[in-house]
Amino acid sequence: MKTKIQNKIALTTIRVIALLVVLILMFLLGDILIAGVPHISWHFLTAPSQSFTSGGGIGVQLFNSFYLLFLTLIISFPISLGAGIFLAEYAPKNFLTATVRMSIEVLSSLPSVVVGLFGFLLFVVQMKMGFSIIAGAIALTFFNLPLLTRNIEESLTAVSDLQREAGMALGLSKWRTVTRIILPEALPGIITGVVLGAGRVFGEAAALIFTAGQSATNIDFTQWNPLNQASPLNLMRPAETLAVHIWKINSEGVMPDANAVSAGSSAVLIIAVLFFNLLARLLGNALYHKLTATKTR
């Protein structure tokens, strides 16, 4: 009887804690969305920002955020994929491998502002890139690389050894076993990790303040030559992202509708991050169902 009472108390405590976490999350999200969604419109999402007058939007900042995210994934994913495959399938269990894994753990725990300062000193100052999109993308790569590498390694490690043994039994080489059997099996977990990492990168601000800059230059969306200074694709132009824009408005914004712009921008950022999380779940489930013929995970 005493054991049953203890079990009920433990379950009740866990449920209360879970409910509190959900309520806190709903309160935070609800507060941001209720305050910001009424300010969102097509004009707000596409118009350029204003520094001193009202009626500005977040069109340039929104484009910069997605462009930086795209460049970051283009740089970080191939490196993370190679590193993850090596650590999961080829790396011997020795001191060097343990040191590499420890370095990844240390790098993943660094505050983003430290990554930003490192990027500022190395890319902006020493390599004379200036505040630019490419400097921000490389800084975000350092920020995203350890998390993505660890996710790919864990996804590959989670695949049963029976799959590897089956590939070897069929006469496949180690590389063909990894690429034709192990990677497809681990693909749902990898895709989920990539999309979740994209949401984290999309909302990053501290690392970009010191690398991509805090100014949104006037760009011409009819000019798509990357070598043109007015082109949206120019890698050497400064690029204020949505997260940096929110920080800048709340710290030094002087436009009459600063509160409305800040609230609307925050709501857009939250919606984008929620979309990335939902997309990760849907893609993971869809790929898992397609590869395993299972309806639920």
N, C-alpha and C positions, 0 to 999 in steps of 0.2 A: 504493500500500500504506500509506503514511504517512497519507494522508487517511482511509482506512478505520479505522485505529487511533485517530486523533483523534475520528472520529465515534463509535466504540464507547465511548471514554473519556467523551465528552460525554453520551451517552445513559445510560451507567451512573451517572454523577454525578447526572444529573437524576432518575433512578429512585430512587437512594439518598436524595436530599433529599426527594422526594415520599413515600417510605416512612417516613422519619423524622417528617415532618409528620403523617402518618396515625397513626403509633404514639403520638406525643405527645398528639394529640387523643383517641385511644382510651383512653390511660392516664388523662387528666384526666376524661373522661366516665365511664369505668368506675369510677374511684375514688369519684366523687360518687354515682353510681347504686348501687354496691354498698353504700356506707355509708348511703344514705338510703332506698332503696326498701323495706327491711324495716320501716321506721317508718311507711310510708304505709298508711292504712286509711280507711274511710268516715268514721269518727269524727274522724280527724285532718283530713280535708278539709272537714268541715262544722262542727266544734265551734269555739267562740270561743277565742281565746288566753288564757293565764293568765300573770300577772306574777310570782307568788310560789309557786304550787303546780304540781305536775306534772299531766299529763293534758290539757294544752291542745291546741288545734288551730290551723288557719289559715283557717277558713271566712270570717271577715270580711275578712282580708287578701286572700284569693283573689278575693272578690267585688269589693273595692276596685280590684284590679289590672285586672280585666276592664272594670269600669265606667269607670275613668280611660282605658283604652285606647279604649273606644268613644267617649267624649267627645272625645278627642284626634283621632281619625280623622274624626269628624263636623265638627270645626272646621277641621282642616288639609287634608283632601282637596279640598273645593271650591276653596279658595284656591290650593292647589298645582296643581290641574287648570287653572284659569284662567291662572295664571302660566306653566305649562308650555306651554299652547297659544299664548299670546302670544309667548313667547320662540322657540318652534320655527317658528311659522307667520307671525307678523305683525311681530315686532320688526325694525326696520331695523338694518343693520350700521353703527352709529355709536358715538360715545364713551359715550352714555348707556346703551345696551344692554350695552356691555362693562363699564361700571361696575356695572350690576345683576348681571351674571353673576359679577363679582369679589366683590361683596357676598355673593352666595349661597355662593360658595366659602369666604369668610371665616367666615360664620355657621355653615356645616356643620363647620368645623374647630374651633369653640369647645369647650372642655371642658364637660361637662355640669354641673359644679359652678359654673362661671361663669354658665351659663344659670339655674341654681337661685338663685344670689345675686341676679342681675338680677330674677328673678321675685319673690324675697323683698322686695327694696327697692321695686319698683314696685307689685306686686299686693297683697302681704301688708301692707306698711307704708303706702305712699302712698295706695293706693286702698282701704285698710282692709278688705280681704277676709278677713284673718286666715288662719290655716292652714286651707285648705279644698280641696275637690275641684276647684272651678272654677279656683282659682289654680294647682293642680297641672296641670290639663288645658291651661291657656293656656301654662304654662311648657314642657310637653311639646310643644305646638304649635310653639313657637319652636325646639325641639330637632329636631322632625321635618320642619318645613316645607322647609328647604333641600334635604334629602335626597330628599324626595318630589317636589319641583319639578324637581330635576335628573333624577330617574328618568323622570318623565313627558316632559320635554323630549327626553331621549335616545331614549325609545321612539317618539316621534313623528318625530324626525329619522331614525330607522332605516328608516322606511317609504320605499319607492322613490318617486322623483319621477315615475315613470311613472303611479303611482296618482293623483297630483295632476293631471297632464296629462290623464289619462283623464276625470276629473271635469270639468275645464274644457272639454274637447272635447264633453262631453254638455250643456254649457250651464249647469252648476251654478255657483252663486255660490261664492266662497271659503269662506264659513261652512258652507254645506251640503256642500261637498267635505270639509271638515275633520270635520264631525260625522257624515256618512253613509259616508265612505270611509276617511279617515285614522285616526280614533279606533277604529273596529272592528278595523282591521288592527293597531293598536298596543295593543289591549286586553290580550292575554296578557302583554306586558312590563309594562304598568301594574299589572295585578293582582298579578303576581309581586313588583313593587317595593313595593306597598302591604302585602302580607302579610309580606314580609321586614322592612319598616319597623315593622310591628306587633310582630314578635318583638323587635326592638331596643328599642322603647318599653316593652314589657311587662317587660323586665329592667332598666329604668332605676331608679336609686336616688338618686344624688347630687342631681339636680334636684328630686326630690320631698321630700327631707329638709327643704329650706328653704321649700317651698310648700304641699304637702299635709299636712305634719306627720308626727310619729312616734307618734301615738296612734291607737288603734282604738276609737272610742267604741261604746258598746252601742247596737246598732240592732235594730229590730223588723222582721223579714222578713214580718210580716203587715200592715205599714203601708206602703202604696206611694204615699201622698200626698207629692209632692216638697216641699211646704211644711211638713210635719211634721218636727220636729227629730230624731225617732227613725227617720225613713224612710231606707231604703238609698239612695233617689234624691235625698236632700237635697244640693244642690250646695254648701252653706255649712258642712258638717260636715268636721272633719279626717278624713283617710283614710290610714292606714298601709298601704302596699302590701306585697306579698310580698317584693320585693327589699329594701325598707326594713326589714321585719321581720327578715330574715336578718342584715342589718347591725347592727340594734339588739341582737339576741340575742347575737351574737358580741362586741359591744363592752361591753354592760352587762347581759346577761341573768343573773338570779339564781335562776331556777326550777331545781329539782333535775334535771329532764330537758332542760336547755338544749341539750346536745350532740345529743340525739336529735331535738329540734324543729328545730334548725339543719340537721342532716343531711337530715331529711325535707323541710323547706322548700326546701333547695337542689336536691334531686332533683326535686321538683315543678316548680320553676322551669326546670330543664334540660329536663325532659320537655316542658313547654309551649313553650319556644323551639324544640326539635327538631320539635315538631308544627307550629309556624308555618312552619318551613323546608320540611318535607315537604309541607304544604298548598300552599305557594307553587309548588313544583315540579309537583305534581299538577294544580293549577288552570291553571298556565301551559301545560302539555302538553295538557290537555283543551281549553282554549280555542283553542290553536294548531291542534289537530287538527280542531276543529269549523269554524273559519273558513277553513282552507286545505285540508281533506280530506287531510292528510298524517298518517301514523301516527307518525312519529318526527321529532324536531327535530334 
